[in-house]
């Protein structure tokens, strides 16, 4: 599902104009990106957590040149779904029928 499809579905379910929904969705993503770049984590009850994970300094290999490069300690964004969210996906009848 693309962002445009999400916007369409929200507009249909709420009756709100698509332009307003698009603006709201974009604002949400901007808040998440800005907050996480500032080092803040975001917790949404019943949905999940957007957290910054710390990656330790390590030595990697450039295979083509056969040299070692050092990758400094850094942070990467990560999403950890809430238990309610995981349970909803696990119990999905549609997904169960696709696996079979």
VENJOUR-V378959 format. One line per field, one symbol per residue. ss: DSSP state (a for helix, b for strand, c for the rest). phi: phi as a letter, one per 40 degrees, with the letter a starting at -180 (. if undefined). burial: + if it has 24 or more other ideal C-beta (glycine too) atoms within 12 Angstrom, else -. A space follows every 10 residues. Layout:
ss=???
phi=???
burial=???
//
This chain:
ss=ccaaaaaaaa aaaacccaaa aaaaaaaaaa aaaaaaaccc cbbbcccbbb bbbbbccbbb bbccccbbbb bccbbbbbbb bcaaaaaaaa ccaaaaaaac
phi=.ccccccccc cccbgcddcc cccccccccc ccccccccgc cbbbdgbibc bcbcbccabb bcccbfbcbb bcdabbcabb ccdccccccc cccccccccc
burial=------+--- ---------- +---+----- -+-------- -+------++ ---------- ---------- ---------- ---------- ----------
//
